[in-house]
Amino acid sequence: MSSGGEAPRSAMSRRGSVTREIVTAYSYVALWIALSATVIMYNKYILTVGKFPYPVGLTIWHMAFCSILAFLLVKSGVVQPIDMNPELYIKTIVPIGALYSGTLWLGNAAYLSLSVSFVQMLKAMMPVMVFVMGCLLSTEKFTTTTFGNLMVVSVGVVIAAYGEVNFVVIGVILQTMSMITESTRLVLVQILLQRRGLKLNPITSLYYIAPCCFAFLLLPFLMFELPKIRNDPAVIISVPVFFSNAAAAFALNMAIFLLIGKTSALTMNLAGIIKDWMLIALSAYLYRAPVSALNIGGYLIAIAGLSLYNYRKLQDMKKDKPPGPSAAAGPPGESVPLLRPR
């Protein structure tokens, strides 16, 4: 009698456990979307409306803040570091840090002249650049199917750019350079870290890479921006604003840390698309950034190509994945673990 009553209870317990896991996973996804959008919109606010048009200064402040907090988390034992000797640091972390500092600097600089919505549209080109860089550095295999797929993305972005009302050449150049450094960084992470078996989560990444970025940004900050900041009577440095902005940037990395192993690559790609549309709408509403029908049409084409590309990549990952249960599996129905959040 007791065994008959225990079976339904056991089944209900399992269902409750699965429901809690799904709710937790998608709560983390919602948190990631909110923090990611917050950081982007906050950076735009500080650089433009907030009267601090100094992208290197803002970036170096983020790196200093994140370095200190990551150091405290690692040294207090909350997060475990990896084995890292000076030679390994120079060969792996330094080039990645140099590229990442360039990505952040150039990306923030682009917000001085471009709207958040248009930058998000341009960012749809990232998979194209990663694929091209991967082919050049032999981490990706060129196929006509993938090339054709990514050409659809490229055409969509070109149409969106053609329809941009406030098209600023220098802003597009800066954002393109930012994407080039970022795509190179992502490929080098695969070559320099993953092939050596070095696995960095977002906190240990900050622990090793943020101080390196700070060092690379220090010279241009001292040479080009600090003298201007000192002599700029209109500049505003609000301590609460800068601390809350840096805290939001660090919280975003913590959200990514929580997401690892909790959801799938498919979910993250879909969440990234939702985030991009949300940022386009927020930019149009908060900053009165004009968005034309050609903008939206081109971006829809790019998203369609990007979605097909992501679907094919996920199918390839499933084929390559060894059979059997995975410790890092996400929610039921999504067997591909999170590889790298957008």
C-alpha positions as a LaTeX table, in Angstrom:
\begin{tabular}{lrrr}
\hline
Residue & $x$ (\AA) & $y$ (\AA) & $z$ (\AA) \\
\hline
Met1 & 0.00 & 0.00 & 0.00 \\
Ser2 & 2.73 & 2.42 & 0.94 \\
Ser3 & 4.70 & 1.74 & $-2.24$ \\
Gly4 & 1.60 & 2.54 & $-4.33$ \\
Gly5 & 1.28 & 5.92 & $-2.60$ \\
Glu6 & 4.98 & 6.70 & $-2.86$ \\
Ala7 & 5.12 & 6.43 & $-6.66$ \\
Pro8 & 2.78 & 9.40 & $-7.32$ \\
Arg9 & 4.56 & 11.43 & $-4.66$ \\
Ser10 & 7.92 & 10.63 & $-6.27$ \\
Ala11 & 6.60 & 11.61 & $-9.71$ \\
Met12 & 5.17 & 14.87 & $-8.31$ \\
Ser13 & 8.48 & 15.58 & $-6.58$ \\
Arg14 & 10.38 & 15.07 & $-9.84$ \\
Arg15 & 7.96 & 17.31 & $-11.73$ \\
Gly16 & 8.30 & 19.96 & $-9.04$ \\
Ser17 & 12.07 & 19.75 & $-9.23$ \\
Val18 & 12.05 & 20.09 & $-13.03$ \\
Thr19 & 9.66 & 23.06 & $-12.79$ \\
Arg20 & 11.94 & 24.78 & $-10.26$ \\
Glu21 & 14.98 & 24.20 & $-12.51$ \\
Ile22 & 13.18 & 25.67 & $-15.53$ \\
Val23 & 11.89 & 28.67 & $-13.56$ \\
Thr24 & 15.39 & 29.27 & $-12.13$ \\
Ala25 & 17.07 & 28.98 & $-15.53$ \\
Tyr26 & 14.72 & 31.39 & $-17.26$ \\
Ser27 & 14.84 & 33.79 & $-14.31$ \\
Tyr28 & 18.61 & 33.95 & $-14.87$ \\
Val29 & 18.00 & 34.55 & $-18.59$ \\
Ala30 & 15.61 & 37.42 & $-17.78$ \\
Leu31 & 18.19 & 38.84 & $-15.35$ \\
Trp32 & 20.89 & 38.63 & $-18.03$ \\
Ile33 & 18.70 & 40.41 & $-20.59$ \\
Ala34 & 17.83 & 43.17 & $-18.10$ \\
Leu35 & 21.44 & 43.72 & $-16.96$ \\
Ser36 & 22.85 & 43.60 & $-20.48$ \\
Ala37 & 20.34 & 46.21 & $-21.67$ \\
Thr38 & 20.96 & 48.30 & $-18.54$ \\
Val39 & 24.73 & 48.40 & $-19.04$ \\
Ile40 & 24.45 & 49.37 & $-22.71$ \\
Met41 & 21.85 & 52.09 & $-22.11$ \\
Tyr42 & 23.71 & 53.34 & $-19.02$ \\
Asn43 & 26.99 & 53.64 & $-20.94$ \\
Lys44 & 25.19 & 55.57 & $-23.69$ \\
Tyr45 & 23.68 & 57.88 & $-21.06$ \\
Ile46 & 27.02 & 58.63 & $-19.35$ \\
Leu47 & 28.86 & 59.23 & $-22.64$ \\
Thr48 & 26.22 & 61.54 & $-24.10$ \\
Val49 & 23.51 & 62.91 & $-21.80$ \\
Gly50 & 25.68 & 62.48 & $-18.69$ \\
Lys51 & 28.34 & 64.82 & $-20.11$ \\
Phe52 & 31.28 & 62.46 & $-19.83$ \\
Pro53 & 32.25 & 61.92 & $-23.51$ \\
Tyr54 & 35.43 & 59.97 & $-22.67$ \\
Pro55 & 35.15 & 56.30 & $-23.67$ \\
Val56 & 38.64 & 55.34 & $-22.49$ \\
Gly57 & 37.99 & 56.90 & $-19.10$ \\
Leu58 & 34.70 & 55.01 & $-18.72$ \\
Thr59 & 36.24 & 51.72 & $-19.86$ \\
Ile60 & 39.30 & 51.99 & $-17.61$ \\
Trp61 & 37.02 & 52.73 & $-14.65$ \\
His62 & 35.04 & 49.54 & $-15.40$ \\
Met63 & 38.26 & 47.53 & $-15.58$ \\
Ala64 & 39.55 & 48.93 & $-12.27$ \\
Phe65 & 36.25 & 48.25 & $-10.50$ \\
Cys66 & 35.91 & 44.71 & $-11.92$ \\
Ser67 & 39.58 & 43.91 & $-11.16$ \\
Ile68 & 39.15 & 44.80 & $-7.49$ \\
Leu69 & 35.89 & 42.87 & $-7.02$ \\
Ala70 & 37.17 & 39.82 & $-8.93$ \\
Phe71 & 40.34 & 39.88 & $-6.83$ \\
Leu72 & 38.27 & 39.92 & $-3.63$ \\
Leu73 & 36.05 & 37.05 & $-4.81$ \\
Val74 & 39.02 & 34.88 & $-5.78$ \\
Lys75 & 41.13 & 35.63 & $-2.69$ \\
Ser76 & 38.17 & 35.05 & $-0.36$ \\
Gly77 & 37.69 & 31.57 & $-1.87$ \\
Val78 & 34.27 & 32.24 & $-3.41$ \\
Val79 & 35.71 & 31.48 & $-6.86$ \\
Gln80 & 38.70 & 29.23 & $-7.45$ \\
Pro81 & 41.53 & 30.48 & $-9.71$ \\
Ile82 & 43.34 & 28.29 & $-12.23$ \\
Asp83 & 47.05 & 27.45 & $-12.46$ \\
Met84 & 48.60 & 30.46 & $-14.18$ \\
Asn85 & 52.37 & 31.07 & $-14.36$ \\
Pro86 & 53.95 & 34.28 & $-15.80$ \\
Glu87 & 54.91 & 32.64 & $-19.11$ \\
Leu88 & 51.40 & 31.31 & $-19.65$ \\
Tyr89 & 49.92 & 34.68 & $-18.70$ \\
Ile90 & 52.04 & 36.51 & $-21.28$ \\
Lys91 & 51.31 & 33.99 & $-24.03$ \\
Thr92 & 47.56 & 33.69 & $-23.46$ \\
Ile93 & 46.06 & 36.45 & $-21.33$ \\
Val94 & 48.05 & 39.44 & $-22.61$ \\
Pro95 & 46.99 & 39.18 & $-26.31$ \\
Ile96 & 43.39 & 38.49 & $-25.29$ \\
Gly97 & 43.48 & 41.44 & $-22.86$ \\
Ala98 & 44.88 & 43.74 & $-25.54$ \\
Leu99 & 42.09 & 42.82 & $-27.95$ \\
Tyr100 & 39.39 & 43.07 & $-25.28$ \\
Ser101 & 40.52 & 46.53 & $-24.22$ \\
Gly102 & 40.30 & 47.57 & $-27.89$ \\
Thr103 & 36.82 & 46.08 & $-28.18$ \\
Leu104 & 35.52 & 47.98 & $-25.15$ \\
Trp105 & 37.24 & 51.25 & $-26.00$ \\
Leu106 & 36.15 & 51.33 & $-29.65$ \\
Gly107 & 32.66 & 50.05 & $-28.85$ \\
Asn108 & 32.06 & 52.74 & $-26.23$ \\
Ala109 & 33.50 & 55.38 & $-28.56$ \\
Ala110 & 30.97 & 54.38 & $-31.24$ \\
Tyr111 & 28.11 & 55.33 & $-28.90$ \\
Leu112 & 29.25 & 58.94 & $-29.01$ \\
Ser113 & 28.03 & 59.26 & $-32.61$ \\
Leu114 & 25.67 & 56.32 & $-33.23$ \\
Ser115 & 22.33 & 55.40 & $-31.68$ \\
Val116 & 22.03 & 52.28 & $-29.52$ \\
Ser117 & 19.50 & 50.86 & $-31.98$ \\
Phe118 & 21.81 & 51.21 & $-34.98$ \\
Val119 & 24.77 & 49.75 & $-33.06$ \\
Gln120 & 22.65 & 46.68 & $-32.23$ \\
Met121 & 21.85 & 46.29 & $-35.91$ \\
Leu122 & 25.52 & 46.51 & $-36.84$ \\
Lys123 & 26.33 & 43.87 & $-34.19$ \\
Ala124 & 24.36 & 41.33 & $-36.23$ \\
Met125 & 27.55 & 41.15 & $-38.33$ \\
Met126 & 29.50 & 39.57 & $-35.45$ \\
Pro127 & 28.94 & 35.91 & $-36.51$ \\
Val128 & 30.12 & 36.83 & $-40.01$ \\
Met129 & 33.34 & 38.33 & $-38.66$ \\
Val130 & 33.93 & 35.42 & $-36.26$ \\
Phe131 & 33.46 & 32.98 & $-39.15$ \\
Val132 & 35.86 & 34.88 & $-41.42$ \\
Met133 & 38.45 & 35.20 & $-38.67$ \\
Gly134 & 38.00 & 31.52 & $-37.79$ \\
Cys135 & 38.62 & 30.54 & $-41.41$ \\
Leu136 & 41.74 & 32.72 & $-41.52$ \\
Leu137 & 43.09 & 31.17 & $-38.30$ \\
Ser138 & 41.93 & 27.63 & $-39.16$ \\
Thr139 & 39.39 & 27.22 & $-36.35$ \\
Glu140 & 36.45 & 27.19 & $-38.77$ \\
Lys141 & 35.96 & 25.19 & $-41.94$ \\
Phe142 & 34.72 & 27.16 & $-44.93$ \\
Thr143 & 31.50 & 25.81 & $-46.45$ \\
Thr144 & 29.39 & 27.37 & $-49.17$ \\
Thr145 & 26.24 & 26.75 & $-47.08$ \\
Thr146 & 27.57 & 28.74 & $-44.11$ \\
Phe147 & 28.98 & 31.41 & $-46.41$ \\
Gly148 & 25.62 & 31.81 & $-48.17$ \\
Asn149 & 23.85 & 31.89 & $-44.83$ \\
Leu150 & 26.10 & 34.64 & $-43.49$ \\
Met151 & 25.84 & 36.59 & $-46.74$ \\
Val152 & 22.11 & 36.94 & $-45.97$ \\
Val153 & 23.10 & 38.46 & $-42.61$ \\
Ser154 & 25.53 & 40.84 & $-44.35$ \\
Val155 & 22.94 & 41.97 & $-46.91$ \\
Gly156 & 20.45 & 42.63 & $-44.11$ \\
Val157 & 22.95 & 44.75 & $-42.18$ \\
Val158 & 23.87 & 46.72 & $-45.34$ \\
Ile159 & 20.17 & 47.45 & $-45.96$ \\
Ala160 & 19.73 & 48.52 & $-42.32$ \\
Ala161 & 22.79 & 50.78 & $-42.61$ \\
Tyr162 & 21.48 & 52.27 & $-45.86$ \\
Gly163 & 18.23 & 53.12 & $-44.11$ \\
Glu164 & 19.94 & 54.72 & $-41.09$ \\
Val165 & 18.84 & 58.35 & $-40.74$ \\
Asn166 & 21.81 & 59.40 & $-38.57$ \\
Phe167 & 24.58 & 57.56 & $-40.40$ \\
Val168 & 27.95 & 58.78 & $-39.05$ \\
Val169 & 30.97 & 57.35 & $-40.87$ \\
Ile170 & 33.41 & 57.60 & $-37.95$ \\
Gly171 & 30.92 & 55.85 & $-35.67$ \\
Val172 & 30.46 & 52.97 & $-38.13$ \\
Ile173 & 34.26 & 52.68 & $-38.52$ \\
Leu174 & 34.75 & 52.57 & $-34.74$ \\
Gln175 & 32.02 & 49.93 & $-34.28$ \\
Thr176 & 33.43 & 47.86 & $-37.16$ \\
Met177 & 36.91 & 47.99 & $-35.62$ \\
Ser178 & 35.40 & 46.99 & $-32.27$ \\
Met179 & 33.78 & 43.94 & $-33.89$ \\
Ile180 & 37.04 & 43.02 & $-35.64$ \\
Thr181 & 38.98 & 43.05 & $-32.36$ \\
Glu182 & 36.17 & 41.12 & $-30.63$ \\
Ser183 & 35.96 & 38.44 & $-33.34$ \\
Thr184 & 39.74 & 38.04 & $-33.22$ \\
Arg185 & 39.58 & 37.78 & $-29.43$ \\
Leu186 & 36.91 & 35.08 & $-29.55$ \\
Val187 & 38.95 & 33.01 & $-31.99$ \\
Leu188 & 42.12 & 33.48 & $-29.92$ \\
Val189 & 40.27 & 32.35 & $-26.79$ \\
Gln190 & 39.61 & 29.09 & $-28.62$ \\
Ile191 & 43.22 & 28.77 & $-29.81$ \\
Leu192 & 45.11 & 30.02 & $-26.74$ \\
Leu193 & 42.87 & 28.89 & $-23.88$ \\
Gln194 & 40.50 & 26.10 & $-24.88$ \\
Arg195 & 43.12 & 24.07 & $-26.74$ \\
Arg196 & 45.33 & 24.25 & $-23.66$ \\
Gly197 & 42.45 & 23.03 & $-21.50$ \\
Leu198 & 42.24 & 26.35 & $-19.62$ \\
Lys199 & 38.66 & 27.07 & $-18.60$ \\
Leu200 & 37.87 & 30.55 & $-17.34$ \\
Asn201 & 34.45 & 31.47 & $-16.00$ \\
Pro202 & 33.39 & 35.15 & $-16.15$ \\
Ile203 & 34.83 & 35.90 & $-12.69$ \\
Thr204 & 38.24 & 34.29 & $-13.25$ \\
Ser205 & 38.24 & 35.92 & $-16.69$ \\
Leu206 & 37.90 & 39.30 & $-14.98$ \\
Tyr207 & 40.50 & 38.31 & $-12.37$ \\
Tyr208 & 43.13 & 37.68 & $-15.05$ \\
Ile209 & 42.04 & 39.84 & $-17.98$ \\
Ala210 & 40.63 & 43.03 & $-16.37$ \\
Pro211 & 44.00 & 44.14 & $-14.86$ \\
Cys212 & 45.62 & 43.47 & $-18.24$ \\
Cys213 & 43.00 & 45.62 & $-19.98$ \\
Phe214 & 43.53 & 48.34 & $-17.38$ \\
Ala215 & 47.26 & 48.34 & $-18.18$ \\
Phe216 & 46.66 & 48.61 & $-21.94$ \\
Leu217 & 44.15 & 51.45 & $-21.50$ \\
Leu218 & 46.22 & 53.42 & $-18.99$ \\
Leu219 & 48.64 & 55.01 & $-21.49$ \\
Pro220 & 45.99 & 56.28 & $-23.97$ \\
Phe221 & 43.91 & 57.51 & $-21.04$ \\
Leu222 & 46.84 & 59.46 & $-19.55$ \\
Met223 & 47.93 & 60.80 & $-22.94$ \\
Phe224 & 44.66 & 61.66 & $-24.66$ \\
Glu225 & 41.76 & 61.87 & $-22.24$ \\
Leu226 & 42.96 & 62.84 & $-18.77$ \\
Pro227 & 44.28 & 66.29 & $-19.89$ \\
Lys228 & 40.94 & 66.95 & $-21.65$ \\
Ile229 & 38.95 & 65.88 & $-18.59$ \\
Arg230 & 40.99 & 68.22 & $-16.36$ \\
Asn231 & 40.37 & 71.15 & $-18.71$ \\
Asp232 & 36.73 & 70.40 & $-19.54$ \\
Pro233 & 34.48 & 72.77 & $-17.53$ \\
Ala234 & 31.34 & 70.91 & $-18.68$ \\
Val235 & 32.45 & 67.44 & $-17.60$ \\
Ile236 & 30.35 & 65.77 & $-14.91$ \\
Ile237 & 31.75 & 62.99 & $-12.71$ \\
Ser238 & 28.96 & 61.79 & $-10.46$ \\
Val239 & 30.23 & 59.28 & $-7.90$ \\
Pro240 & 26.85 & 57.51 & $-7.45$ \\
Val241 & 26.37 & 57.27 & $-11.24$ \\
Phe242 & 29.85 & 55.90 & $-11.90$ \\
Phe243 & 29.71 & 53.39 & $-9.05$ \\
Ser244 & 26.24 & 52.14 & $-10.01$ \\
Asn245 & 27.32 & 51.90 & $-13.66$ \\
Ala246 & 30.41 & 49.84 & $-12.80$ \\
Ala247 & 28.36 & 47.71 & $-10.40$ \\
Ala248 & 25.88 & 46.99 & $-13.19$ \\
Ala249 & 28.75 & 45.94 & $-15.48$ \\
Phe250 & 30.09 & 43.60 & $-12.80$ \\
Ala251 & 26.60 & 42.25 & $-12.04$ \\
Leu252 & 26.25 & 41.40 & $-15.73$ \\
Asn253 & 29.32 & 39.19 & $-15.47$ \\
Met254 & 27.89 & 37.58 & $-12.34$ \\
Ala255 & 24.64 & 36.89 & $-14.22$ \\
Ile256 & 26.66 & 35.15 & $-16.94$ \\
Phe257 & 28.41 & 33.16 & $-14.22$ \\
Leu258 & 25.01 & 32.03 & $-12.89$ \\
Leu259 & 23.86 & 31.07 & $-16.38$ \\
Ile260 & 26.72 & 28.70 & $-17.15$ \\
Gly261 & 25.32 & 25.17 & $-17.21$ \\
Lys262 & 21.83 & 26.40 & $-16.27$ \\
Thr263 & 20.48 & 26.91 & $-19.79$ \\
Ser264 & 21.27 & 26.12 & $-23.39$ \\
Ala265 & 23.00 & 27.83 & $-26.30$ \\
Leu266 & 19.67 & 27.85 & $-28.14$ \\
Thr267 & 17.96 & 29.71 & $-25.29$ \\
Met268 & 20.81 & 32.23 & $-25.08$ \\
Asn269 & 20.69 & 32.96 & $-28.81$ \\
Leu270 & 16.94 & 33.53 & $-28.65$ \\
Ala271 & 17.39 & 35.68 & $-25.53$ \\
Gly272 & 20.04 & 37.69 & $-27.36$ \\
Ile273 & 17.60 & 38.44 & $-30.18$ \\
Ile274 & 14.93 & 39.52 & $-27.65$ \\
Lys275 & 17.51 & 41.74 & $-25.95$ \\
Asp276 & 18.48 & 43.39 & $-29.26$ \\
Trp277 & 14.87 & 44.19 & $-30.14$ \\
Met278 & 14.30 & 45.53 & $-26.64$ \\
Leu279 & 17.34 & 47.82 & $-26.95$ \\
Ile280 & 16.16 & 49.09 & $-30.33$ \\
Ala281 & 12.77 & 49.96 & $-28.82$ \\
Leu282 & 14.32 & 51.52 & $-25.69$ \\
Ser283 & 16.75 & 53.60 & $-27.75$ \\
Ala284 & 13.93 & 54.89 & $-29.91$ \\
Tyr285 & 11.81 & 55.71 & $-26.85$ \\
Leu286 & 14.39 & 57.10 & $-24.38$ \\
Tyr287 & 16.82 & 58.84 & $-26.74$ \\
Arg288 & 14.35 & 59.61 & $-29.55$ \\
Ala289 & 16.63 & 57.72 & $-31.95$ \\
Pro290 & 14.88 & 57.55 & $-35.33$ \\
Val291 & 14.33 & 54.03 & $-36.69$ \\
Ser292 & 13.27 & 53.83 & $-40.34$ \\
Ala293 & 11.26 & 51.09 & $-42.07$ \\
Leu294 & 14.41 & 50.24 & $-44.05$ \\
Asn295 & 16.30 & 49.84 & $-40.75$ \\
Ile296 & 13.75 & 47.35 & $-39.48$ \\
Gly297 & 13.45 & 45.53 & $-42.81$ \\
Gly298 & 17.22 & 45.09 & $-43.13$ \\
Tyr299 & 17.53 & 43.98 & $-39.51$ \\
Leu300 & 14.74 & 41.41 & $-39.98$ \\
Ile301 & 16.65 & 39.94 & $-42.92$ \\
Ala302 & 19.84 & 39.83 & $-40.81$ \\
Ile303 & 18.00 & 38.18 & $-37.90$ \\
Ala304 & 16.49 & 35.57 & $-40.23$ \\
Gly305 & 19.96 & 34.71 & $-41.57$ \\
Leu306 & 21.39 & 34.73 & $-38.05$ \\
Ser307 & 18.65 & 32.44 & $-36.72$ \\
Leu308 & 19.26 & 29.93 & $-39.52$ \\
Tyr309 & 23.01 & 30.08 & $-38.88$ \\
Asn310 & 22.50 & 29.48 & $-35.13$ \\
Tyr311 & 20.12 & 26.60 & $-35.83$ \\
Arg312 & 22.64 & 24.89 & $-38.10$ \\
Lys313 & 25.46 & 25.42 & $-35.62$ \\
Leu314 & 23.37 & 23.87 & $-32.85$ \\
Gln315 & 22.53 & 20.88 & $-35.04$ \\
Asp316 & 26.25 & 20.38 & $-35.74$ \\
Met317 & 26.97 & 20.61 & $-31.99$ \\
Lys318 & 24.35 & 17.94 & $-31.28$ \\
Lys319 & 25.91 & 15.64 & $-33.87$ \\
Asp320 & 29.38 & 16.13 & $-32.37$ \\
Lys321 & 28.17 & 15.70 & $-28.78$ \\
Pro322 & 28.99 & 12.23 & $-27.34$ \\
Pro323 & 25.98 & 10.13 & $-26.30$ \\
Gly324 & 24.99 & 9.85 & $-22.65$ \\
Pro325 & 23.87 & 12.29 & $-19.97$ \\
Ser326 & 25.69 & 15.59 & $-19.65$ \\
Ala327 & 26.47 & 17.18 & $-16.35$ \\
Ala328 & 26.11 & 20.59 & $-17.92$ \\
Ala329 & 22.81 & 19.93 & $-19.63$ \\
Gly330 & 20.21 & 22.65 & $-19.53$ \\
Pro331 & 16.47 & 22.44 & $-19.06$ \\
Pro332 & 14.55 & 19.46 & $-20.49$ \\
Gly333 & 14.27 & 19.53 & $-24.25$ \\
Glu334 & 17.44 & 21.58 & $-24.67$ \\
Ser335 & 20.42 & 19.26 & $-24.61$ \\
Val336 & 23.03 & 21.74 & $-25.84$ \\
Pro337 & 24.84 & 23.34 & $-22.88$ \\
Leu338 & 25.65 & 27.02 & $-22.80$ \\
Leu339 & 28.97 & 27.67 & $-24.53$ \\
Arg340 & 29.31 & 31.42 & $-24.50$ \\
Pro341 & 26.62 & 34.01 & $-23.77$ \\
Arg342 & 26.13 & 36.84 & $-26.21$ \\
\hline
\end{tabular}
